[in-house]
Amino acid sequence: MKKAFLGLILSVLLMGGVAWAEEESCIVCHTETTPGQVADWRVSAHAENEITCSSCHGEGHVSETDVAKAAFPDEHVCQECHAEQFESFTHGKHNYGWKSLNALPITHVEPDELMEGGRGCGGCHNMGIKTAEEKADQLAKGHRYQNNSCDECHTRHSFSKKEAQDPRACQQCHMGYDHPQWEMWSSSKHGARWFAREAGRLPEGAQAPTCQECHLPDGTHSNHTAWGFIGVRLPLPEDPQWKEDQITILKALGVLDPETGKPTARLELVQSVDMLRSTKEDFDRERETMINTCKKCHSETYARTQLEMGDSMLQKADVLLAKAIRIVAGLYKDGIIEKPEDYAFAYPDFLYFLRTNGSEIDGMSHIDQVLFKMYMKHRMRTYQGQFHVNPDYAYWYGWAQMTNDLGEIEELAKLMRATHTQKH
């Protein structure tokens, strides 16, 4: 009995020794081939808790000749230890990144390297749990590393919680042409206080809200905003003018039929990827969530007033944008701009972005490009600058540029009509 027990102990120890030897061989080899990854793993919580290479990558890859056998873990592997975070993520906006990318018509006419690869839109919109078929398709195209959402914020192989809580973790995606939240936050009073506190010029306990504290409070991974990315909502506003303007914008998004005003198939698509709040309850829930976040520093009255000012600014921006859309739509209606084959309607289509003639490169409509810039670049800055409490973005980069866009569109339309008349 005693002898059998000792044999069992020896067997367990030997098995453990073999397993550790295999892990050690991974580290020895990868210290040469990918030293940064090994260095990151050594300082990670995974290393402290003996989560080793095979825990995530499997045991198939053992030499330089079978690299393809190394498994690339998806979110479900992370779920084995981080079930709460995984569940929260599945309900958040980030989980719709991949689906929203592939839902857009522009995605299917632009270079694949920019869309589904690790650069361009695909560099950020990789986020989102993929189906087995989607992962197989990515692998077939050579996109082997676009397999996990978690490492967008907790980068490999340190997977640091502190890194993901740093507002600079958000900077890679939430910046630039169409959504400069990083620039707006970092140059706002909120951002200025955070940088001052980081530099030791404010006490450690001073309030300095970060992106995560406002949009991912208390460690939640389920992030939403009341207005959504495209700045429209259902049901439509009660104010008659704003309602009419938002209908015009929804037509330019292809969500409503420009001729009948009835919903198109795109409405269901836009709703399925969480691009807008579809009910008053949805909107109010997200607004109240933000109010409760603001109340950690401000009075409720102040918070509500500031957010209502943002709503009001969006309403005024929509007056300008809708007027510009109607001008360009008139050019389509009168045959001055020819309807592209890829367009469902003879009407501006924002979801083709700057490819304003559909899939072709030549002959793009410049006035459509100015209109899209007005919508995606300058309208975004107008109302998001207001919500991020950034004076310069709200005015000079936003509202002032929208007025400039409208003036350019009016002049271009006059010229196009005059030129068209001369030709005919």
Summary of the structure (lengths in Angstrom):
residues: 424
radius of gyration: 26.0
end to end distance: 104.8
largest distance: 105.9
contacts: 1223
relative contact order: 0.07
helix: 62%
strand: 1%
